[in-house]
Amino acid sequence: MLLDPKHLLLLAEIYDSGGFSEAAASLGTSQPGLSRVIKSLEERIEEPLFSRTRKPLELTPIGKRLVDQGRAIRNATKRASESVDRIRSGDEGEIRIGGTPFFMDGFMSSLFAEFQATRPNIKINITHGYPDDLINQLAGDRIDAAICPVSALDPNRNLDFRPLIRGHNLVACRVGHPLRSKKNLTAIDLLDYPWVAPPPHSPLSEDLKNALSSIEASNINIAASGGGLGSVVNYIVHTDYLTILPHTVVFALRRQGTLSALPIEINHPNRTLGFLTPKQGAIMPAVEKLSDFLSVKIQEMLKQIREHESAVMETK
């Protein structure tokens, strides 16, 4: 037997309001109309819902059960309406976002957590990838947004790019590394120590090649390669190895007091790190809110980032 959920909602409203007249007033309908609904429901189940001889209204056992179901439907409907309002306002939803591994893990993840701290109904699903792959994922609707470095964006891709921060790489090392105290540090000094290379197909890997080619270092000692950010940082803090990392990552990890950078300029491509979204179709409000939040937070942090950069580049 299938019952009309609307009938159960009305039954709960009648009982909780204290009577047919009261329910009709709160619902903006007529008392005879409500009476017809209850009569139809009673005929459907072949049982009375109210004890007709008692006042105030008293439910029969089956009436009590159906009122409980009506309240459950009412509560579910209310929660659904509230959920729709939160989704439309950008305070609820699911964001599928991709980004380059080191930048996402070393810098962006803490900002995501801060964003979610006041928006507990937003879920963020993070995937890792490099720019070409991320752009293809956006085109295939596998992610809603990407945060990655972009040097030139193909206009045929139909993507919007919102700049967040310029890309800048540093030579990272442990705190207390011998080169940190060396006077008149030059690029040639970098060849005296082994290196931990970023993943082979990452933008950082190309940046490392370009940086070292500028000092004519064709045979550097690569002690390890291919690991994620955690393994690279562990290598660096426990050895005198060197690596190349985005300045934002070095900035974020400085609080641990174990990672530092060498005061030396290296060649790196002119890139901007930003927020990529498809042009076609409406962007989810939660994605828009995340983009706005990141723009504001990074702008607030820029002064600290510049101060950190200046401190790193001071010669010893």
C-alpha positions as CSV (number, residue, x, y, z in Angstrom):
1,M,0.0,0.0,0.0
2,L,1.4,3.4,-1.0
3,L,0.4,6.5,0.9
4,D,0.7,10.0,-0.4
5,P,3.6,11.8,1.6
6,K,1.6,15.0,1.3
7,H,-1.3,13.4,3.2
8,L,1.1,12.4,6.0
9,L,2.6,15.9,6.2
10,L,-0.9,17.4,6.5
11,L,-1.9,14.8,9.2
12,A,1.2,15.8,11.3
13,E,0.4,19.5,10.8
14,I,-3.2,19.0,11.9
15,Y,-2.2,17.2,15.1
16,D,0.8,19.4,16.0
17,S,-1.3,22.6,15.4
18,G,-4.0,21.4,17.7
19,G,-6.8,21.0,15.3
20,F,-8.2,21.3,11.8
21,S,-8.9,25.0,12.1
22,E,-5.5,25.8,13.4
23,A,-3.8,23.8,10.7
24,A,-5.8,25.4,8.0
25,A,-4.8,28.8,9.2
26,S,-1.1,28.0,9.4
27,L,-1.2,26.3,5.9
28,G,-3.3,29.0,4.3
29,T,-6.0,26.5,3.2
30,S,-9.5,25.6,4.2
31,Q,-10.7,23.4,7.0
32,P,-13.1,21.4,4.7
33,G,-10.2,20.7,2.4
34,L,-8.1,19.2,5.2
35,S,-11.1,17.2,6.4
36,R,-11.4,15.7,2.9
37,V,-7.7,14.8,2.9
38,I,-8.0,13.0,6.2
39,K,-11.1,11.2,5.2
40,S,-9.4,10.0,2.0
41,L,-6.4,8.8,4.0
42,E,-8.7,6.9,6.5
43,E,-10.5,5.3,3.6
44,R,-7.1,4.3,2.1
45,I,-5.9,2.5,5.2
46,E,-9.4,1.5,6.3
47,E,-8.7,2.7,9.8
48,P,-9.7,5.9,11.8
49,L,-6.8,8.3,12.6
50,F,-8.5,10.3,15.3
51,S,-10.8,9.3,18.2
52,R,-13.8,11.3,17.2
53,T,-15.4,11.3,20.7
54,R,-12.5,13.0,22.5
55,K,-11.3,16.5,22.6
56,P,-8.7,17.8,22.2
57,L,-7.7,15.6,19.2
58,E,-6.5,12.2,20.2
59,L,-4.8,9.9,17.8
60,T,-5.5,6.2,17.3
61,P,-2.5,3.9,17.5
62,I,-2.2,3.9,13.7
63,G,-2.7,7.6,13.6
64,K,0.2,8.1,16.0
65,R,2.5,6.0,13.8
66,L,1.5,8.0,10.7
67,V,2.0,11.3,12.5
68,D,5.5,10.3,13.3
69,Q,6.1,9.5,9.7
70,G,4.6,12.8,8.7
71,R,7.0,14.6,11.0
72,A,9.9,12.7,9.6
73,I,8.9,13.8,6.1
74,R,8.5,17.4,7.2
75,N,11.9,17.4,8.9
76,A,13.5,15.8,5.8
77,T,11.8,18.4,3.6
78,K,13.1,21.2,5.8
79,R,16.6,19.8,5.7
80,A,16.5,19.4,2.0
81,S,15.3,23.0,1.6
82,E,18.1,24.3,3.9
83,S,20.6,22.2,1.9
84,V,19.5,23.7,-1.4
85,D,19.9,27.2,0.2
86,R,23.4,26.4,1.4
87,I,24.4,25.0,-2.0
88,R,23.1,28.1,-3.8
89,S,25.0,30.3,-1.3
90,G,28.2,28.3,-1.7
91,D,28.2,27.0,1.8
92,E,27.5,23.4,0.9
93,G,28.6,21.1,-1.9
94,E,31.5,19.1,-3.2
95,I,34.5,20.6,-5.0
96,R,36.7,18.4,-7.2
97,I,40.0,20.2,-7.5
98,G,43.3,19.3,-9.0
99,G,46.7,20.8,-8.8
100,T,50.4,20.2,-9.0
101,P,51.5,17.9,-6.1
102,F,54.2,19.9,-4.3
103,F,52.2,23.2,-4.5
104,M,48.9,21.5,-3.4
105,D,50.5,19.5,-0.5
106,G,53.0,22.1,0.6
107,F,51.0,25.3,0.4
108,M,47.4,25.0,-0.7
109,S,46.2,22.2,1.6
110,S,46.4,24.4,4.7
111,L,44.4,27.1,2.9
112,F,41.7,24.5,2.0
113,A,41.5,23.5,5.6
114,E,41.1,27.1,6.7
115,F,38.3,27.5,4.1
116,Q,36.5,24.5,5.3
117,A,36.8,25.4,9.0
118,T,33.8,27.8,8.6
119,R,32.1,25.7,5.9
120,P,31.8,22.2,7.4
121,N,29.2,21.2,4.7
122,I,31.7,21.6,1.9
123,K,33.7,18.5,0.8
124,I,36.9,19.0,-1.2
125,N,38.3,16.1,-3.3
126,I,41.9,16.7,-4.2
127,T,43.6,15.1,-7.2
128,H,47.2,15.6,-8.3
129,G,48.4,16.3,-11.8
130,Y,50.5,18.5,-14.0
131,P,49.1,21.4,-16.2
132,D,48.4,19.5,-19.4
133,D,46.7,16.6,-17.6
134,L,44.7,19.0,-15.3
135,I,43.5,21.0,-18.4
136,N,42.3,17.7,-20.0
137,Q,40.5,16.8,-16.7
138,L,38.7,20.1,-16.7
139,A,37.7,19.6,-20.4
140,G,36.4,16.1,-19.5
141,D,34.4,17.4,-16.5
142,R,36.5,15.2,-14.1
143,I,37.4,18.1,-11.9
144,D,35.6,21.5,-11.3
145,A,38.8,23.6,-11.0
146,A,42.6,23.4,-11.1
147,I,45.3,25.3,-9.3
148,C,48.5,25.1,-11.3
149,P,51.3,27.2,-13.0
150,V,50.4,28.6,-16.4
151,S,52.8,30.4,-18.7
152,A,50.5,30.7,-21.7
153,L,46.9,29.5,-22.0
154,D,45.5,28.2,-25.3
155,P,42.5,30.4,-26.1
156,N,40.8,27.4,-27.7
157,R,40.6,25.6,-24.4
158,N,37.6,27.8,-23.2
159,L,39.1,28.2,-19.7
160,D,39.1,31.1,-17.3
161,F,42.3,31.8,-15.4
162,R,42.4,33.7,-12.2
163,P,46.0,34.6,-11.2
164,L,46.9,33.9,-7.6
165,I,50.6,34.3,-7.3
166,R,53.7,34.4,-9.5
167,G,55.8,31.3,-9.7
168,H,59.2,31.5,-8.2
169,N,61.6,28.7,-7.3
170,L,64.4,28.5,-4.7
171,V,67.2,26.1,-4.0
172,A,66.0,24.4,-0.8
173,C,68.3,22.9,1.9
174,R,68.2,22.0,5.6
175,V,68.7,24.6,8.3
176,G,72.4,24.6,9.1
177,H,73.5,23.5,5.6
178,P,77.2,24.4,5.1
179,L,76.3,26.6,2.1
180,R,74.1,28.7,4.2
181,S,77.2,30.1,6.0
182,K,79.4,30.3,2.9
183,K,80.5,33.8,1.9
184,N,80.2,34.9,-1.7
185,L,78.1,31.9,-2.6
186,T,78.0,31.2,-6.3
187,A,76.1,28.8,-8.5
188,I,79.2,26.6,-9.0
189,D,79.1,25.8,-5.3
190,L,75.8,24.0,-5.8
191,L,77.7,21.2,-7.7
192,D,79.5,20.2,-4.5
193,Y,76.4,18.5,-3.1
194,P,74.0,15.8,-4.2
195,W,70.5,16.7,-5.3
196,V,67.0,15.3,-4.8
197,A,65.2,15.7,-8.1
198,P,61.4,16.3,-8.4
199,P,59.2,13.8,-10.2
200,P,60.5,13.4,-13.8
201,H,57.6,14.9,-15.7
202,S,56.8,17.8,-13.3
203,P,57.3,21.5,-14.1
204,L,59.8,21.5,-11.2
205,S,61.9,18.9,-13.0
206,E,62.2,21.1,-16.1
207,D,63.0,24.0,-13.8
208,L,65.8,22.1,-12.2
209,K,67.3,21.3,-15.6
210,N,67.0,24.9,-16.8
211,A,68.5,26.3,-13.5
212,L,71.5,23.9,-13.7
213,S,72.0,24.5,-17.4
214,S,72.5,28.2,-16.7
215,I,75.6,27.2,-14.6
216,E,76.8,24.7,-17.3
217,A,76.3,21.8,-14.9
218,S,75.6,18.8,-17.2
219,N,76.6,16.0,-14.8
220,I,75.2,16.8,-11.4
221,N,74.9,14.1,-8.7
222,I,71.2,13.1,-8.5
223,A,71.0,11.1,-5.3
224,A,67.2,10.5,-5.4
225,S,64.3,11.3,-7.6
226,G,60.6,10.7,-8.1
227,G,59.3,11.0,-4.6
228,G,56.5,13.1,-3.3
229,L,56.9,16.3,-1.2
230,G,57.1,14.4,2.1
231,S,60.0,12.2,0.9
232,V,61.9,15.1,-0.7
233,V,61.6,17.2,2.5
234,N,62.8,14.2,4.6
235,Y,65.8,13.8,2.4
236,I,66.7,17.4,2.6
237,V,66.3,17.8,6.4
238,H,68.4,14.7,7.2
239,T,71.2,15.3,4.7
240,D,73.2,18.0,3.0
241,Y,71.3,17.3,-0.3
242,L,69.8,20.1,-2.2
243,T,66.6,20.4,-4.2
244,I,64.4,22.9,-6.0
245,L,61.1,23.9,-4.5
246,P,58.5,26.6,-5.2
247,H,59.1,29.6,-2.9
248,T,55.5,29.3,-1.6
249,V,56.3,25.8,-0.4
250,V,59.5,26.9,1.4
251,F,57.5,29.8,2.9
252,A,54.8,27.4,4.2
253,L,57.3,24.9,5.6
254,R,59.6,27.5,7.3
255,R,57.5,27.3,10.5
256,Q,58.9,23.8,11.2
257,G,62.3,25.3,11.6
258,T,64.0,22.6,9.5
259,L,63.8,23.8,5.9
260,S,65.6,26.8,4.5
261,A,66.8,28.0,1.2
262,L,70.0,29.3,-0.3
263,P,70.5,33.0,-1.1
264,I,71.1,32.5,-4.8
265,E,69.1,33.4,-7.9
266,I,68.3,30.6,-10.4
267,N,66.7,30.7,-13.8
268,H,63.1,29.6,-13.9
269,P,60.3,30.1,-16.4
270,N,57.9,33.1,-16.1
271,R,54.8,31.4,-14.7
272,T,51.8,32.4,-12.8
273,L,50.0,30.1,-10.4
274,G,46.3,30.5,-10.6
275,F,42.8,29.1,-10.5
276,L,41.5,27.5,-13.7
277,T,37.8,26.9,-14.3
278,P,35.8,26.1,-17.5
279,K,34.3,29.1,-19.3
280,Q,31.2,27.1,-20.4
281,G,28.5,26.3,-17.9
282,A,27.8,27.8,-14.5
283,I,30.5,27.6,-11.9
284,M,29.3,26.1,-8.7
285,P,28.9,28.7,-6.0
286,A,31.2,26.7,-3.7
287,V,33.9,26.8,-6.3
288,E,33.4,30.5,-6.7
289,K,33.7,31.0,-3.0
290,L,36.8,29.0,-2.8
291,S,38.4,31.0,-5.6
292,D,37.5,34.3,-3.8
293,F,38.8,33.0,-0.5
294,L,42.1,32.0,-1.9
295,S,42.5,35.3,-3.7
296,V,41.9,37.2,-0.5
297,K,44.1,35.0,1.7
298,I,47.1,35.0,-0.7
299,Q,46.8,38.8,-1.1
300,E,46.9,39.0,2.7
301,M,50.0,36.8,2.7
302,L,51.9,38.5,-0.1
303,K,53.6,40.9,2.2
304,Q,54.9,38.1,4.4
305,I,55.9,36.1,1.4
306,R,57.9,39.0,0.0
307,E,59.6,39.6,3.3
308,H,60.5,36.0,3.5
309,E,61.9,36.1,0.0
310,S,64.0,39.1,0.8
311,A,65.3,37.5,4.0
312,V,66.3,34.3,2.0
313,M,68.1,36.2,-0.7
314,E,70.2,38.2,1.8
315,T,73.8,37.1,1.4
316,K,75.7,35.8,4.4
